[in-house]
Amino acid sequence: WNLGSLLGFLLGLQLLSGILLVFYYGTEMNFDSVQYIMYEVSGGWLMRVVHFNGASFFFLCLYLHVFKGIFLMSYRLGGVWVFGGFMVFLFMAVGFMGYVLIYSQMSFWAAVVITSLLTVLPVLGESLVYFIWGGFSVVG
């Protein structure tokens, strides 16, 4: 057992808890459906706690795994390092999407700030943000 195996286990736990949560999550009333899961669904609070704490622990182990690779000079394996970097970026993007799904005040402003970072890209920046937001501002 190592950090990679632990990451695989945590990813499986995230998938399982996420699938169980999606049975009660509704996109038409995002925040209200999260409140419904927390207070009305039997064991819903436990699944949500497992899910968001699992995500935090997943990213902690992910960064430890990357730092272990740097410390052991595994970056000399170019293809593995590039693929791992792509996976880190992909997991961060998926984690951000999960954070924004709640659509609370903090996740709204996180979406505004993170997507606004794309405006610094030359030529495509403004158009890309307009495409992601679906308009001139973030809407629910």
C-alpha positions in Angstrom: 0.0 0.0 0.0 1.2 3.4 -0.9 -0.2 6.9 -1.7 -1.2 5.8 -5.2 -3.3 2.9 -3.8 -4.8 5.2 -1.2 -5.7 7.7 -3.9 -7.4 4.9 -5.8 -9.4 3.9 -2.7 -10.4 7.5 -2.0 -11.4 8.0 -5.6 -13.7 5.0 -5.4 -15.1 6.3 -2.1 -15.8 9.7 -3.8 -17.5 8.0 -6.8 -19.7 5.8 -4.5 -20.7 8.7 -2.2 -21.2 11.0 -5.2 -23.5 8.5 -6.9 -25.5 8.1 -3.7 -25.8 11.9 -3.3 -26.9 12.4 -6.9 -30.1 10.4 -6.2 -31.4 13.3 -4.1 -29.6 16.3 -5.7 -31.6 18.5 -8.1 -30.1 21.2 -10.3 -33.2 23.4 -10.4 -32.8 24.3 -6.7 -29.2 23.6 -5.9 -28.8 25.0 -2.4 -32.2 23.8 -1.3 -31.5 20.2 -2.5 -28.3 20.2 -0.5 -30.3 21.3 2.5 -32.8 18.6 1.8 -30.0 16.0 1.7 -28.6 17.3 5.0 -31.8 17.5 7.0 -34.5 15.3 5.4 -32.8 12.3 3.8 -32.0 9.5 6.2 -28.2 9.3 6.4 -27.8 12.1 3.9 -25.8 14.1 6.2 -23.4 11.2 6.7 -22.9 10.7 2.9 -22.3 14.4 2.4 -19.8 14.5 5.3 -18.0 11.4 3.8 -18.0 13.1 0.4 -16.6 16.5 1.3 -14.1 15.2 3.8 -13.1 12.5 1.4 -12.4 15.2 -1.2 -10.2 17.1 1.2 -8.3 13.9 2.2 -8.1 13.0 -1.5 -6.3 16.3 -2.4 -4.1 16.0 0.6 -2.9 12.6 -0.5 -2.7 13.8 -4.1 -0.3 16.6 -3.2 1.7 14.3 -0.9 2.0 11.9 -3.8 3.3 14.7 -6.1 5.8 15.9 -3.5 7.0 12.3 -3.0 7.6 12.1 -6.8 9.5 15.4 -6.7 11.6 14.3 -3.7 12.4 10.9 -5.2 13.3 12.6 -8.6 10.6 10.7 -10.5 10.2 13.6 -12.9 13.0 12.0 -14.9 10.3 9.7 -16.3 8.9 12.4 -18.7 5.8 10.6 -20.0 4.7 9.5 -16.5 5.2 13.0 -15.2 3.2 14.7 -18.0 0.4 12.2 -17.6 0.4 12.7 -13.8 0.4 16.5 -14.2 -2.6 16.2 -16.5 -4.4 14.0 -13.9 -3.7 16.6 -11.2 -5.2 19.3 -13.4 -8.2 17.1 -14.2 -8.9 16.2 -10.6 -8.6 19.9 -9.6 -11.1 20.8 -12.3 -13.6 18.1 -11.3 -13.2 19.1 -7.6 -13.9 22.7 -8.5 -17.0 21.7 -10.4 -18.2 19.7 -7.4 -17.6 22.7 -5.2 -19.6 25.0 -7.5 -22.6 22.5 -7.6 -23.7 23.6 -4.2 -24.2 27.1 -5.5 -23.8 28.8 -2.1 -22.4 32.3 -1.7 -18.8 31.1 -1.4 -19.1 28.8 -4.4 -20.7 31.5 -6.5 -17.7 33.9 -5.8 -15.3 31.0 -6.3 -16.8 30.5 -9.7 -16.5 34.2 -10.5 -12.9 34.5 -9.4 -11.6 31.3 -10.9 -13.2 31.8 -14.3 -12.2 35.4 -14.3 -8.6 34.3 -14.3 -9.2 33.1 -17.8 -9.6 36.7 -19.1 -5.8 37.1 -19.1 -5.5 34.7 -22.0 -4.8 36.6 -25.1 -7.4 36.6 -27.9 -9.6 33.8 -26.5 -9.8 34.9 -22.8 -13.0 37.0 -23.0 -14.8 34.7 -25.3 -13.9 31.6 -23.2 -15.2 33.2 -20.0 -18.4 34.3 -21.9 -18.8 30.7 -23.1 -18.2 29.2 -19.6 -20.5 31.6 -17.8 -23.2 31.4 -20.5 -23.4 35.2 -20.6 -21.8 38.4 -19.2 -22.1 37.1 -15.6 -22.3 33.9 -13.6 -26.0 32.9 -13.4 -27.6 29.9 -11.6 
